[in-house]
């Protein structure tokens, strides 16, 4: 359990952090939520990129403590194990950032946009794209970002599927080319169908908005954190726990 928190500074710098707790009860606790907000502020102010260096930094609210020591204090205060699992800070010249949090902190998203429009002019576009990232969970920004080994493995799988359907190898090869477009459409943000309008892709949507504003809108990057993704959740077996205590 826990929370993902996104914070921005002047739309030019953004940070996202995931802090885990053991229970949803603690994740909804105001003390915990306030602490996560301060961790996010720490990330925004930090220049460290490794967890080890970050944990050794002076705590943002009291330089006599390190981030790690403040975490230990919070564990003692809340009475439950907590963990700063991961963080990211993004800033690049000429890039405007938009942040979005979904489900009360279940998902945190940052989208980086290169534009000559003002931040407030592209705020709605940025939020739409960030919501897309939260909902559709793309693995890559565009086709060129898909690693060659990932693409080859996918083509191999698609070819085997076609051959298993009884297609000759030459036909299977041609089918792979068509089916790989579906892979791009599902996994690359710019190729995905826009969740608000299935007749548009994110690419065509942002191009239309750029034309409408009379400027440039280029989606450069995104970061998506989902609470607990990749962590195997421990299943509590109450009967086994009681039996173990009786022994």
LOROKE-461096 format. One line per 2 residues: number of its first residue (from 1); their letters; for each residue x, y, z of C-alpha. Coordinates in steps of 0.05 Angstrom, whole numbers, plus 5000, padded with zeros to 4 digits. Layout:
! LOROKE-461096
NUM	a	X:Y:Z | ... $
***
This chain:
! LOROKE-461096
1	xx	5000:5000:5000 | 5021:5073:5003 $
3	xx	5019:5134:4958 | 5048:5165:4895 $
5	xx	5057:5240:4899 | 5072:5289:4843 $
7	xx	5098:5360:4854 | 5118:5415:4806 $
9	xx	5158:5480:4810 | 5138:5535:4761 $
11	xx	5118:5482:4710 | 5193:5475:4693 $
13	xx	5213:5423:4744 | 5173:5362:4768 $
15	xx	5182:5305:4816 | 5145:5241:4833 $
17	xx	5155:5194:4891 | 5126:5129:4915 $
19	xx	5125:5116:4990 | 5098:5049:5013 $
21	xx	5062:5030:5077 | 5038:4962:5099 $
23	xx	4964:4978:5103 | 4913:5021:5067 $
25	xx	4892:5047:5135 | 4959:5082:5143 $
27	xx	4959:5106:5070 | 4895:5144:5086 $
29	xx	4925:5174:5150 | 4936:5250:5146 $
31	xx	5003:5245:5182 | 5028:5195:5130 $
33	xx	5000:5236:5072 | 5034:5299:5098 $
35	xx	5100:5261:5105 | 5095:5236:5033 $
37	xx	5084:5308:5010 | 5148:5329:5046 $
39	xx	5187:5272:5014 | 5163:5295:4946 $
41	xx	5185:5366:4963 | 5253:5338:4983 $
43	xx	5259:5303:4915 | 5241:5368:4880 $
45	xx	5296:5405:4917 | 5348:5349:4911 $
47	xx	5402:5339:4858 | 5415:5267:4878 $
49	xx	5394:5211:4831 | 5410:5149:4873 $
51	xx	5369:5126:4932 | 5431:5118:4975 $
53	xx	5452:5191:4965 | 5381:5216:4973 $
55	xx	5371:5179:5040 | 5435:5211:5066 $
57	xx	5413:5282:5051 | 5393:5331:5107 $
59	xx	5318:5328:5117 | 5281:5386:5086 $
61	xx	5247:5408:5151 | 5305:5395:5199 $
63	xx	5377:5392:5175 | 5399:5357:5239 $
65	xx	5365:5294:5212 | 5378:5257:5147 $
67	xx	5321:5233:5103 | 5334:5163:5128 $
69	xx	5331:5184:5201 | 5266:5222:5190 $
71	xx	5238:5159:5158 | 5257:5119:5220 $
73	xx	5222:5172:5263 | 5159:5164:5221 $
75	xx	5160:5089:5227 | 5163:5096:5303 $
77	xx	5108:5149:5303 | 5060:5111:5258 $
79	xx	5077:5042:5284 | 5082:5010:5216 $
81	xx	5139:4996:5168 | 5147:5049:5114 $
83	xx	5192:5052:5053 | 5212:5106:5004 $
85	xx	5211:5060:4944 | 5230:5104:4885 $
87	xx	5232:5175:4860 | 5244:5215:4796 $
89	xx	5259:5288:4783 | 5254:5317:4713 $
91	xx	5276:5385:4686 | 5299:5405:4617 $
93	xx	5307:5473:4583 | 5248:5492:4541 $
95	xx	5204:5436:4569 | 5139:5448:4607 $
97	xx	5115:5395:4656 | 5044:5375:4673 $
99	xx	5029:5330:4733 | 4969:5286:4746 $
101	xx	4949:5242:4804 | 4896:5188:4797 $
103	xx	4856:5151:4849 | 4879:5192:4908 $
105	xx	4952:5174:4898 | 4946:5105:4867 $
107	xx	4979:5131:4803 | 5024:5191:4793 $
109	xx	5042:5217:4723 | 5088:5271:4696 $
111	xx	5086:5291:4622 | 5141:5334:4591 $
113	xx	5120:5379:4533 | 5164:5421:4487 $
115	xx	5123:5481:4467 | 5126:5554:4449 $
117	xx	5058:5564:4481 | 5049:5588:4553 $
119	xx	5041:5535:4607 | 4969:5555:4621 $
121	xx	4952:5549:4547 | 4973:5476:4544 $
123	xx	4950:5456:4614 | 4887:5422:4587 $
125	xx	4926:5385:4533 | 4978:5363:4583 $
127	xx	4925:5337:4631 | 4891:5299:4575 $
129	xx	4957:5265:4556 | 4974:5252:4629 $
131	xx	4905:5219:4640 | 4919:5177:4578 $
133	xx	4985:5154:4608 | 4950:5137:4674 $
135	xx	4893:5098:4641 | 4928:5064:4583 $
137	xx	4996:5051:4615 | 5040:5057:4552 $
139	xx	5108:5025:4556 | 5141:5074:4508 $
141	xx	5133:5145:4481 | 5136:5126:4407 $
143	xx	5158:5070:4359 | 5231:5092:4358 $
145	xx	5236:5083:4433 | 5218:5008:4431 $
147	xx	5284:4971:4442 | 5306:4927:4383 $
149	xx	5307:4864:4427 | 5236:4876:4451 $
151	xx	5212:4886:4379 | 5248:4823:4354 $
153	xx	5219:4781:4411 | 5149:4807:4396 $
155	xx	5157:4792:4321 | 5181:4721:4339 $
157	xx	5119:4710:4382 | 5072:4737:4328 $
159	xx	5105:4693:4275 | 5097:4630:4318 $
161	xx	5024:4648:4330 | 5012:4656:4254 $
163	xx	5047:4589:4238 | 5006:4555:4293 $
165	xx	4944:4582:4258 | 4966:4541:4198 $
167	xx	4994:4597:4156 | 5055:4584:4110 $
169	xx	5119:4618:4133 | 5118:4670:4077 $
171	xx	5046:4690:4095 | 5064:4689:4169 $
173	xx	5120:4739:4156 | 5070:4787:4123 $
175	xx	5020:4778:4179 | 5074:4797:4230 $
177	xx	5083:4864:4196 | 5009:4879:4203 $
179	xx	5004:4854:4274 | 5065:4893:4298 $
181	xx	5026:4956:4283 | 4976:4932:4335 $
183	xx	5033:4924:4384 | 5054:4997:4372 $
185	xx	4982:5020:4379 | 4976:4986:4447 $
187	xx	5045:5002:4475 | 5068:5069:4446 $
189	xx	5035:5131:4475 | 5035:5171:4410 $
191	xx	5002:5113:4372 | 4949:5098:4424 $
193	xx	4876:5115:4412 | 4858:5177:4452 $
195	xx	4813:5154:4509 | 4768:5215:4501 $
197	xx	4761:5206:4426 | 4774:5138:4394 $
199	xx	4777:5170:4325 | 4842:5204:4343 $
201	xx	4910:5180:4365 | 4949:5219:4417 $
203	xx	4994:5242:4359 | 4936:5269:4318 $
205	xx	4903:5299:4380 | 4965:5339:4400 $
207	xx	4978:5360:4328 | 4906:5387:4323 $
209	xx	4914:5424:4389 | 4980:5455:4366 $
211	xx	4946:5479:4302 | 4889:5507:4343 $
213	xx	4937:5546:4388 | 4980:5567:4329 $
215	xx	5043:5539:4361 | 5083:5477:4374 $
217	xx	5065:5420:4421 | 5112:5361:4423 $
219	xx	5105:5307:4477 | 5177:5292:4497 $
221	xx	5172:5246:4557 | 5129:5216:4611 $
223	xx	5138:5184:4679 | 5085:5138:4707 $
225	xx	5087:5109:4778 | 5033:5061:4802 $
227	xx	5030:5044:4875 | 5058:4975:4888 $
229	xx	5070:4955:4815 | 5120:4899:4811 $
231	xx	5114:4883:4885 | 5083:4817:4903 $
233	xx	5031:4831:4956 | 5034:4786:5017 $
235	xx	4970:4747:5026 | 4950:4744:5099 $
237	xx	4929:4675:5121 | 4895:4689:5188 $
239	xx	4883:4616:5206 | 4957:4599:5194 $
241	xx	4978:4660:5234 | 4936:4639:5294 $
243	xx	4961:4567:5289 | 5033:4592:5287 $
245	xx	5021:4635:5350 | 4989:4576:5387 $
247	x	5051:4533:5372 $
***
